[in-house]
Amino acid sequence: MAIFHFTWDLEHFSYVEEGLTGHGGWRIFARCIASSFLFLVGFSLVLAHGRTIRWRKFLLRLGQIVAGALAVTVATLFATPNSFVFFGILHHIALASLLGLAFLRLPAFVTAACGILVVAAPSFVSLPGFDSRWLAWIGWFSDKMPLSNDLVPIFPFFGAVLIGIAAGRIATGRDLVAAMRELNPRLRRLAPLGVAGRHALIIYLLHQPLLFGLVALFTLVAPPDREAIFGRDCRNACLASQDAAFCTAYCGCAERRLKEEDLFDVLLQNDAGPDEMTRIRQITTACSFETAEPPAAPQTNDPAGR
């Protein structure tokens, strides 16, 4: 988690290429991190409340998570207002903890089947109306999701919680947890790592502000060459369909126009609002037309060109 967020910070401040953490292996890495968190949420629900729901402890933990989720929303609303976290991992854990209670008494195979259906649903269901912040927290049912630095909707991620509940039921029902405890003497040297496990919420809330602040301070010492980064990313994208001469002129036009309208830094920081993104697309489209060479006049045998 810390590795991913540190890389995201480097991308935010333009030390690495734009979009790095949102594609390919980094995107898979992020999904695995979120899914592992939520699997453990489900597994832990069984360990803590599998026999009987201890409401006092449950509500105390729930209140801590809700407070942390609100803190993340407020902090990101000030730091990145156009892409603030309105339903991130902590928001999901809070709601999933409540929903998960309904599955604690169901047979493990039923809960696991429900989990698989929740994970698969966004791949088969398309609901364009779910492209707003009011509904996007329910699931990835639209190709145009609202911009957010951390969006963890119920579909598909609640599926990981349900699978964790099913795994917890199987582990406790077959005494696998007791068997795992027998490994504790052999793992005694790793006991200090348990401190992180017991204070995971505090670590989650503090690590990103600290990493973000450190990278922000580093920009004062060695600021990134944003022009070079923009030029590289622009040319790489452009060369997929155009020649080098066109891409050099096009990217130069786009950089100049974006700076003239104070949109250059906003674009590189990945925090452009809907209106700003519309204007950015208009600028890049205009530069594309301006850079394109006019079609050559048709060849003719008439020396006068008639």
C-alpha positions as CSV (number, residue, x, y, z in Angstrom):
1,M,0.0,0.0,0.0
2,A,2.8,2.4,0.9
3,I,4.7,1.5,-2.2
4,F,1.7,2.2,-4.4
5,H,0.8,5.5,-2.7
6,F,4.5,6.7,-2.9
7,T,4.5,5.9,-6.6
8,W,1.2,7.8,-7.0
9,D,2.7,10.8,-5.2
10,L,5.6,10.7,-7.7
11,E,3.1,10.7,-10.5
12,H,1.1,13.5,-9.0
13,F,4.2,15.7,-8.8
14,S,5.3,14.7,-12.3
15,Y,8.4,12.7,-11.4
16,V,7.2,9.7,-13.4
17,E,5.0,9.5,-16.5
18,E,1.4,10.5,-16.3
19,G,-1.1,7.7,-15.8
20,L,1.6,5.2,-14.6
21,T,-0.4,3.9,-11.6
22,G,-3.7,3.7,-13.4
23,H,-2.6,1.2,-16.1
24,G,-1.0,-2.2,-16.5
25,G,0.7,-3.9,-13.6
26,W,0.3,-0.9,-11.3
27,R,-3.5,-1.0,-11.7
28,I,-3.5,-4.8,-11.0
29,F,-1.3,-4.1,-7.9
30,A,-3.8,-1.6,-6.6
31,R,-6.7,-3.9,-7.1
32,C,-4.8,-6.7,-5.3
33,I,-4.1,-4.4,-2.3
34,A,-7.7,-3.3,-2.0
35,S,-9.0,-6.8,-2.4
36,S,-6.6,-8.2,0.3
37,F,-7.8,-5.5,2.7
38,L,-11.4,-6.4,2.1
39,F,-10.8,-10.2,2.2
40,L,-9.4,-9.7,5.7
41,V,-12.4,-7.6,6.7
42,G,-14.6,-10.5,5.9
43,F,-12.3,-13.0,7.6
44,S,-12.0,-10.8,10.7
45,L,-15.8,-10.4,11.0
46,V,-16.0,-14.2,11.4
47,L,-13.3,-14.3,14.0
48,A,-14.7,-11.5,16.0
49,H,-18.5,-12.1,15.6
50,G,-18.9,-15.5,14.1
51,R,-20.5,-17.0,17.2
52,T,-22.3,-13.9,18.5
53,I,-22.2,-10.3,17.5
54,R,-20.4,-8.2,20.1
55,W,-22.2,-5.0,19.4
56,R,-20.2,-2.7,21.7
57,K,-16.9,-3.7,20.1
58,F,-18.4,-3.7,16.6
59,L,-19.9,-0.2,16.9
60,L,-16.7,1.2,18.5
61,R,-14.6,-0.2,15.6
62,L,-17.3,1.0,13.1
63,G,-17.2,4.5,14.6
64,Q,-13.4,4.6,14.2
65,I,-13.5,3.6,10.6
66,V,-16.3,6.1,9.8
67,A,-14.3,8.9,11.4
68,G,-11.2,7.9,9.4
69,A,-13.3,7.8,6.2
70,L,-14.6,11.3,6.9
71,A,-11.1,12.6,7.6
72,V,-9.9,11.2,4.2
73,T,-12.8,12.9,2.4
74,V,-12.2,16.2,4.0
75,A,-8.4,16.1,3.5
76,T,-8.7,15.2,-0.2
77,L,-11.5,17.7,-0.7
78,F,-8.9,20.4,0.2
79,A,-5.9,18.8,-1.5
80,T,-7.5,17.7,-4.7
81,P,-11.0,19.1,-4.9
82,N,-11.8,17.8,-8.4
83,S,-10.8,14.2,-7.5
84,F,-11.5,14.0,-3.8
85,V,-12.3,10.6,-2.2
86,F,-16.0,10.3,-1.8
87,F,-16.1,6.5,-1.4
88,G,-12.7,5.0,-0.8
89,I,-11.4,1.9,0.9
90,L,-12.4,3.1,4.4
91,H,-15.9,4.1,3.3
92,H,-16.3,0.7,1.8
93,I,-15.0,-1.1,4.9
94,A,-17.5,0.7,7.1
95,L,-20.5,-0.2,4.9
96,A,-19.2,-3.7,4.1
97,S,-18.8,-4.4,7.8
98,L,-22.5,-3.7,8.3
99,L,-23.6,-5.6,5.2
100,G,-21.4,-8.5,6.1
101,L,-23.2,-9.2,9.3
102,A,-26.1,-10.6,7.2
103,F,-23.9,-13.3,5.8
104,L,-22.2,-14.6,9.0
105,R,-24.8,-17.3,9.5
106,L,-25.2,-18.4,5.9
107,P,-23.5,-21.6,4.6
108,A,-20.0,-20.8,3.4
109,F,-20.7,-22.0,-0.2
110,V,-23.7,-19.6,-0.4
111,T,-21.7,-16.7,0.8
112,A,-18.8,-17.5,-1.6
113,A,-21.3,-17.8,-4.5
114,C,-22.7,-14.4,-3.7
115,G,-19.2,-13.0,-3.6
116,I,-18.4,-14.4,-7.0
117,L,-21.6,-12.8,-8.4
118,V,-20.8,-9.4,-6.9
119,V,-17.3,-9.5,-8.4
120,A,-18.6,-10.5,-11.9
121,A,-21.7,-8.2,-12.0
122,P,-19.9,-5.1,-13.4
123,S,-18.6,-7.2,-16.3
124,F,-22.1,-8.1,-17.4
125,V,-24.2,-5.1,-16.3
126,S,-24.1,-1.7,-17.9
127,L,-26.0,1.2,-16.2
128,P,-25.1,4.6,-17.7
129,G,-26.9,6.4,-14.9
130,F,-24.3,5.2,-12.5
131,D,-21.7,7.7,-13.8
132,S,-22.3,10.3,-11.0
133,R,-20.9,10.6,-7.5
134,W,-24.4,9.9,-6.1
135,L,-24.5,6.4,-7.6
136,A,-20.9,5.5,-8.5
137,W,-20.3,4.1,-5.0
138,I,-22.7,1.3,-5.8
139,G,-20.6,-0.2,-8.6
140,W,-18.6,0.2,-11.8
141,F,-21.6,0.0,-14.1
142,S,-20.6,2.8,-16.4
143,D,-17.6,3.5,-18.7
144,K,-17.5,7.2,-17.5
145,M,-16.9,7.0,-13.8
146,P,-16.5,10.3,-11.8
147,L,-12.9,11.3,-11.1
148,S,-11.7,10.2,-7.7
149,N,-8.3,9.4,-6.2
150,D,-9.7,6.3,-4.6
151,L,-13.0,4.8,-5.7
152,V,-13.8,1.4,-4.2
153,P,-17.5,0.7,-5.0
154,I,-19.7,-2.1,-3.6
155,F,-19.7,-3.9,-6.9
156,P,-17.2,-5.6,-7.4
157,F,-15.2,-5.1,-4.2
158,F,-17.8,-6.3,-1.7
159,G,-17.3,-9.7,-3.3
160,A,-13.9,-9.8,-1.7
161,V,-15.5,-9.3,1.8
162,L,-18.0,-12.1,1.1
163,I,-15.3,-14.5,0.0
164,G,-13.3,-13.6,3.1
165,I,-16.4,-14.4,5.2
166,A,-16.7,-17.7,3.5
167,A,-13.0,-18.5,4.0
168,G,-13.4,-17.5,7.7
169,R,-16.3,-19.9,8.1
170,I,-14.4,-22.7,6.5
171,A,-11.3,-22.0,8.6
172,T,-13.1,-21.9,11.9
173,G,-15.3,-24.8,11.1
174,R,-12.3,-27.1,10.3
175,D,-10.1,-25.8,13.1
176,L,-7.6,-24.3,10.6
177,V,-7.2,-21.2,12.7
178,A,-6.2,-23.3,15.7
179,A,-3.7,-25.1,13.4
180,M,-2.3,-21.7,12.3
181,R,-1.8,-20.7,16.0
182,E,0.6,-23.6,16.3
183,L,3.0,-21.8,14.0
184,N,3.3,-18.8,16.4
185,P,6.4,-20.2,18.2
186,R,8.3,-20.6,14.9
187,L,7.3,-17.0,13.9
188,R,8.3,-15.4,17.2
189,R,11.0,-13.3,15.5
190,L,8.3,-11.7,13.3
191,A,6.2,-10.7,16.4
192,P,7.2,-7.0,16.1
193,L,5.3,-6.8,12.9
194,G,2.1,-7.4,14.9
195,V,2.3,-3.8,16.1
196,A,1.5,-2.7,12.5
197,G,-1.4,-5.1,12.4
198,R,-2.9,-3.8,15.7
199,H,-2.6,-0.2,14.6
200,A,-3.4,-0.6,10.9
201,L,-6.0,2.2,10.8
202,I,-3.6,4.8,12.2
203,I,-0.9,3.7,9.8
204,Y,-3.3,4.0,6.9
205,L,-4.4,7.5,7.9
206,L,-0.9,8.8,8.5
207,H,1.3,7.2,5.9
208,Q,0.0,8.9,2.8
209,P,0.0,12.5,4.2
210,L,3.6,11.9,5.3
211,L,4.7,10.5,2.0
212,F,2.8,13.2,0.1
213,G,4.4,15.9,2.2
214,L,7.9,14.4,1.7
215,V,7.6,14.4,-2.1
216,A,6.1,17.9,-1.9
217,L,9.1,19.1,0.1
218,F,11.5,17.4,-2.4
219,T,10.0,19.5,-5.2
220,L,11.4,22.5,-3.5
221,V,14.9,21.0,-3.7
222,A,14.7,19.3,-7.1
223,P,11.6,20.3,-9.0
224,P,10.5,18.0,-11.8
225,D,10.9,19.0,-15.5
226,R,7.2,19.1,-16.3
227,E,7.8,20.3,-19.8
228,A,10.0,17.3,-20.6
229,I,7.5,14.9,-19.0
230,F,4.5,16.4,-20.9
231,G,6.5,16.4,-24.2
232,R,7.5,12.8,-23.7
233,D,4.0,11.6,-22.8
234,C,2.4,13.6,-25.6
235,R,4.8,12.3,-28.2
236,N,4.4,8.7,-27.1
237,A,0.7,8.9,-27.4
238,C,0.8,10.8,-30.7
239,L,3.3,8.5,-32.4
240,A,0.8,5.7,-32.2
241,S,-1.0,7.2,-35.1
242,Q,1.0,10.1,-36.6
243,D,4.6,10.8,-37.8
244,A,7.3,12.5,-35.7
245,A,7.0,15.8,-37.5
246,F,3.3,16.1,-36.8
247,C,3.7,15.0,-33.2
248,T,6.4,17.6,-32.5
249,A,4.3,20.4,-33.8
250,Y,1.1,19.2,-32.2
251,C,2.6,18.7,-28.8
252,G,4.3,22.1,-29.0
253,C,1.0,23.7,-29.8
254,A,-0.8,21.9,-27.0
255,E,1.8,22.9,-24.4
256,R,1.7,26.5,-25.5
257,R,-2.1,26.8,-25.5
258,L,-2.4,25.0,-22.1
259,K,0.0,27.3,-20.5
260,E,-1.7,30.4,-21.9
261,E,-5.0,29.3,-20.3
262,D,-3.3,28.1,-17.0
263,L,-4.3,24.5,-17.6
264,F,-0.9,23.0,-18.0
265,D,-0.2,22.3,-14.3
266,V,-3.8,21.3,-13.6
267,L,-3.5,18.6,-16.3
268,L,-0.2,17.2,-15.1
269,Q,-1.5,17.1,-11.5
270,N,-4.5,14.9,-12.7
271,D,-6.9,17.3,-10.9
272,A,-8.8,18.9,-13.8
273,G,-12.6,19.4,-13.2
274,P,-15.2,18.5,-15.9
275,D,-15.2,22.1,-17.3
276,E,-11.4,22.2,-17.4
277,M,-11.2,18.8,-19.1
278,T,-13.7,20.0,-21.7
279,R,-11.5,23.0,-22.4
280,I,-8.4,20.8,-22.5
281,R,-10.0,18.5,-25.1
282,Q,-11.0,21.6,-27.2
283,I,-7.4,22.8,-27.1
284,T,-5.9,19.5,-28.1
285,T,-8.5,19.1,-30.9
286,A,-7.8,22.6,-32.2
287,C,-4.0,21.9,-32.2
288,S,-4.6,18.7,-34.1
289,F,-6.5,20.5,-36.9
290,E,-4.0,23.3,-37.0
291,T,-1.0,21.0,-37.2
292,A,-2.5,18.8,-39.9
293,E,-1.2,19.7,-43.4
294,P,-3.8,20.8,-45.9
295,P,-4.5,18.1,-48.6
296,A,-2.3,18.4,-51.6
297,A,-3.8,19.8,-54.8
298,P,-4.7,17.1,-57.3
299,Q,-2.1,16.4,-60.0
300,T,-2.9,17.6,-63.5
301,N,-1.2,17.7,-66.9
302,D,-2.1,21.3,-67.4
303,P,1.0,23.5,-66.7
304,A,-1.3,26.2,-65.4
305,G,-2.9,23.9,-62.9
306,R,-6.3,24.1,-64.4
